[in-house]
Amino acid sequence: MCGRYVIISKVKEISEKFQVQANFEFGPNYNIAAGQKAPIITSEKPDELQLYYFGFTPFWAQKPTYVINARAEGDHNKENDPNFHGAKGIIKKPFFRQAIRSKRCLVPADAFIEGTTKEKLDKPHLVYMENKQRPFAFAGIYDEWVNKESGEIFPTFAIITCRPNSLLQKIPHHRMPVILEEQYYKEWLNMDTPLADATDLLEPFDHRKMNAYPIDPAIKKVKTNEAAALKAIGNPLQNTSSFQIDNSLELLGMGATTARRRS
């Protein structure tokens, strides 16, 4: 699953990376959790960055549901077999089947936080892209739910998950968020893309382009939200020649460097 993630890129940087416009400010959030607002790019407005609530509620729901993740396999692969290559059952799940067809989105991120399958966020890891390749994008779905009593509109989204790659298995965790290669951003957002082609993108990301290291369990608390919370407390799970534990935030671009603090 992906229940917490990180955005430290400025709105301008996100806008430039994804070639979209934005008319709001969004400060660094080192611990985005369910119920919080975060920027996404929707299929309906692919040229605009918008703020939606993390936690999906379909328009027809009687009350808010805050579902943060949608399984690509749907009801298939209940054992979370990393070698599963069967059908993408998400297209048949009543909760998601309309959104996967008509309301797909990109969820910008700089990193995500994942715990072990058993200990969960009692043993958290920061998962990031090598060579400072960020921000990147999760594949997501979205919808708008309306409170019938107040008329208030709640725009919501969920991150799609899939079986784990070898890096996530080292944590170990049985799921991972779907991370899209940049070349497929437009294809994912385009509603003319055949559904089978869109769901073919819901696969584990190349582990060779990623890495992860353990961080302090204090991140488990939603109120923990500062750069220091992402500091490594152990070595990365995959060998890398550029990593230095004392200076990991600066090397990985995940913290406030001297240059950033001056700006």
C-alpha positions as CSV (number, residue, x, y, z in Angstrom):
1,M,0.0,0.0,0.0
2,C,1.0,3.6,0.0
3,G,-0.5,5.5,2.9
4,R,2.1,8.3,3.3
5,Y,4.1,10.2,0.8
6,V,6.3,13.3,0.4
7,I,6.1,16.5,-1.6
8,I,9.0,19.0,-1.1
9,S,9.1,20.4,-4.6
10,K,7.6,23.8,-5.0
11,V,4.5,24.3,-7.0
12,K,6.5,26.0,-9.7
13,E,8.8,23.0,-10.0
14,I,5.9,20.6,-10.2
15,S,4.2,22.8,-12.8
16,E,7.3,22.9,-15.0
17,K,8.0,19.2,-14.7
18,F,4.4,18.2,-15.7
19,Q,3.8,21.2,-18.0
20,V,0.7,22.4,-16.2
21,Q,-0.6,25.6,-14.7
22,A,-1.3,26.2,-11.0
23,N,-3.1,29.0,-9.2
24,F,-2.4,28.0,-5.6
25,E,0.5,27.6,-3.2
26,F,1.5,24.3,-1.5
27,G,4.2,24.2,1.1
28,P,6.5,21.2,1.7
29,N,4.6,18.3,3.2
30,Y,6.9,15.6,4.5
31,N,4.1,13.3,5.7
32,I,1.0,13.4,3.5
33,A,-1.7,11.3,5.0
34,A,-5.3,10.4,4.4
35,G,-7.7,13.4,4.6
36,Q,-5.1,15.9,3.7
37,K,-5.1,18.0,0.5
38,A,-2.5,17.3,-2.1
39,P,-1.9,18.3,-5.8
40,I,-3.0,16.1,-8.6
41,I,-3.5,16.4,-12.4
42,T,-6.8,15.0,-13.7
43,S,-7.9,13.6,-17.0
44,E,-10.6,16.3,-17.2
45,K,-8.1,19.2,-16.7
46,P,-4.7,17.7,-17.9
47,D,-3.2,21.2,-18.1
48,E,-3.9,22.2,-14.6
49,L,-2.6,21.3,-11.1
50,Q,-5.4,21.0,-8.6
51,L,-5.8,20.3,-4.9
52,Y,-7.8,17.2,-3.9
53,Y,-8.2,15.2,-0.7
54,F,-6.1,12.1,-0.3
55,G,-8.7,9.4,0.3
56,F,-11.1,8.4,-2.5
57,T,-14.9,8.6,-2.2
58,P,-17.0,7.8,-5.3
59,F,-19.7,10.3,-6.2
60,W,-22.5,7.8,-5.3
61,A,-21.3,6.9,-1.8
62,Q,-23.6,7.7,1.1
63,K,-20.8,9.0,3.2
64,P,-17.0,9.8,2.9
65,T,-14.9,6.6,2.7
66,Y,-11.3,7.9,2.5
67,V,-9.9,4.9,0.6
68,I,-6.3,5.8,0.0
69,N,-5.3,2.9,-2.3
70,A,-6.9,1.0,-5.2
71,R,-5.6,-2.5,-6.0
72,A,-4.7,-2.9,-9.7
73,E,-5.5,-6.6,-9.4
74,G,-8.8,-6.0,-7.8
75,D,-10.0,-9.2,-6.2
76,H,-7.2,-11.2,-8.0
77,N,-3.8,-12.0,-6.4
78,K,-5.1,-12.0,-2.9
79,E,-1.8,-13.6,-1.9
80,N,0.1,-10.6,-3.2
81,D,2.3,-12.8,-5.3
82,P,5.1,-10.6,-6.7
83,N,5.1,-12.9,-9.8
84,F,1.4,-12.4,-10.6
85,H,0.7,-11.6,-14.2
86,G,-3.1,-12.0,-14.3
87,A,-6.0,-9.7,-15.1
88,K,-6.2,-6.2,-13.7
89,G,-9.4,-6.7,-11.7
90,I,-9.7,-3.1,-10.8
91,I,-11.9,-2.6,-13.9
92,K,-14.5,-4.8,-12.3
93,K,-14.5,-3.5,-8.8
94,P,-17.8,-1.5,-8.2
95,F,-15.9,1.0,-6.1
96,F,-13.4,1.9,-8.8
97,R,-14.7,0.7,-12.2
98,Q,-16.1,4.0,-13.3
99,A,-13.1,6.1,-12.1
100,I,-10.6,3.8,-13.8
101,R,-12.5,4.4,-17.1
102,S,-13.2,8.1,-16.9
103,K,-11.3,9.8,-14.0
104,R,-7.6,8.9,-14.0
105,C,-5.0,11.2,-12.5
106,L,-1.4,11.8,-11.9
107,V,-0.3,12.2,-8.3
108,P,3.0,14.1,-8.1
109,A,5.4,13.0,-5.3
110,D,9.1,13.3,-4.4
111,A,9.2,10.1,-2.3
112,F,6.9,7.8,-0.3
113,I,7.0,6.2,3.1
114,E,6.5,2.5,3.5
115,G,6.7,0.2,6.5
116,T,7.1,-3.5,6.7
117,T,4.2,-5.8,6.0
118,K,4.1,-6.9,9.7
119,E,5.4,-4.0,11.7
120,K,4.0,-1.4,9.3
121,L,5.1,2.2,10.2
122,D,6.8,1.0,13.3
123,K,9.6,0.2,10.9
124,P,9.3,2.9,8.2
125,H,11.4,3.4,5.1
126,L,11.7,6.3,2.8
127,V,11.5,5.2,-0.8
128,Y,12.9,7.5,-3.4
129,M,14.2,7.7,-7.0
130,E,17.9,7.5,-7.6
131,N,19.8,10.4,-9.2
132,K,17.3,12.9,-7.8
133,Q,14.7,12.1,-10.4
134,R,11.8,13.9,-8.9
135,P,9.1,14.9,-8.8
136,F,7.6,11.7,-10.3
137,A,4.0,10.6,-10.5
138,F,1.8,7.8,-9.1
139,A,-1.1,6.5,-11.1
140,G,-4.3,7.5,-9.4
141,I,-8.1,7.8,-9.8
142,Y,-10.3,10.6,-8.5
143,D,-13.9,11.6,-8.1
144,E,-16.0,14.3,-6.4
145,W,-18.3,13.5,-3.5
146,V,-21.1,15.9,-2.5
147,N,-22.4,16.2,1.0
148,K,-26.2,16.1,0.5
149,E,-26.9,18.0,3.7
150,S,-24.5,20.9,3.2
151,G,-23.9,20.8,-0.5
152,E,-20.2,20.9,0.1
153,I,-18.1,19.3,-2.6
154,F,-15.2,17.0,-1.7
155,P,-12.7,16.3,-4.5
156,T,-10.9,13.1,-3.6
157,F,-8.3,10.7,-5.0
158,A,-6.6,7.4,-4.4
159,I,-3.2,6.0,-5.4
160,I,-3.3,2.7,-7.4
161,T,-1.1,-0.1,-6.0
162,C,0.3,-3.3,-7.6
163,R,2.5,-6.2,-6.6
164,P,6.0,-5.2,-5.2
165,N,9.2,-5.0,-7.1
166,S,12.4,-6.5,-5.6
167,L,13.2,-3.3,-3.6
168,L,9.9,-3.2,-1.8
169,Q,10.3,-6.9,-1.1
170,K,13.5,-6.0,0.7
171,I,11.7,-3.8,3.2
172,P,9.7,-6.2,3.2
173,H,6.3,-5.0,1.9
174,H,3.8,-6.9,-0.1
175,R,2.5,-3.9,-2.2
176,M,3.8,-0.8,-3.8
177,P,2.2,2.3,-5.5
178,V,2.1,2.3,-9.3
179,I,4.8,4.8,-10.5
180,L,4.5,5.8,-14.1
181,E,7.3,6.5,-16.5
182,E,7.2,10.0,-17.8
183,Q,6.6,8.9,-21.3
184,Y,3.2,7.4,-20.3
185,Y,1.8,10.4,-18.4
186,K,-0.3,11.6,-21.4
187,E,-1.5,8.1,-22.2
188,W,-2.7,7.5,-18.7
189,L,-4.6,10.8,-18.6
190,N,-6.1,10.4,-22.1
191,M,-9.6,9.0,-21.9
192,D,-9.3,7.8,-25.6
193,T,-6.6,5.4,-24.5
194,P,-8.1,1.9,-24.7
195,L,-8.8,0.6,-21.2
196,A,-6.6,-2.5,-21.7
197,D,-3.6,-0.2,-22.7
198,A,-4.2,2.0,-19.6
199,T,-4.3,-1.0,-17.2
200,D,-1.2,-2.4,-18.9
201,L,0.7,0.5,-17.2
202,L,-0.3,-0.8,-13.7
203,E,3.0,-2.7,-13.2
204,P,5.9,-2.5,-10.6
205,F,8.4,0.3,-11.3
206,D,12.0,-0.7,-12.2
207,H,13.8,-1.3,-8.9
208,R,17.1,-0.3,-10.4
209,K,15.9,3.3,-10.6
210,M,14.8,3.4,-6.9
211,N,16.2,3.0,-3.4
212,A,15.1,3.1,0.2
213,Y,16.5,3.6,3.7
214,P,15.0,3.3,7.2
215,I,13.8,6.4,9.0
216,D,12.6,7.2,12.5
217,P,9.2,5.6,13.5
218,A,8.1,9.1,14.7
219,I,6.9,9.5,11.1
220,K,4.0,7.2,12.1
221,K,2.4,10.2,13.8
222,V,0.6,12.4,11.2
223,K,1.7,15.5,13.1
224,T,5.4,14.6,12.5
225,N,6.1,16.8,9.5
226,E,9.6,18.2,9.1
227,A,12.6,17.4,6.9
228,A,14.5,15.9,9.8
229,A,11.9,13.1,10.0
230,L,13.2,11.8,6.6
231,K,16.8,11.5,7.8
232,A,18.3,8.0,7.3
233,I,18.9,6.0,10.4
234,G,20.4,3.1,8.5
235,N,22.0,2.2,5.2
236,P,20.1,2.1,1.9
237,L,18.6,-1.3,0.9
238,Q,20.4,-1.3,-2.4
239,N,24.1,-0.4,-2.9
240,T,24.9,3.1,-4.1
241,S,28.2,4.8,-4.2
242,S,26.9,8.3,-3.6
243,F,25.1,7.6,-0.2
244,Q,26.5,9.0,3.0
245,I,24.3,8.5,6.0
246,D,25.4,11.7,7.7
247,N,24.4,13.8,4.7
248,S,21.7,11.7,3.1
249,L,19.1,14.5,2.9
250,E,21.3,16.8,0.9
251,L,22.6,14.0,-1.4
252,L,19.2,12.7,-2.2
253,G,17.7,16.2,-2.5
254,M,15.1,15.3,0.1
255,G,15.9,18.1,2.6
256,A,16.6,21.8,2.9
257,T,20.1,22.3,1.5
258,T,22.0,25.5,2.2
259,A,21.0,26.9,-1.2
260,R,17.4,26.1,-0.6
261,R,17.4,27.8,2.8
262,R,18.8,31.0,1.3
263,S,16.1,31.2,-1.3
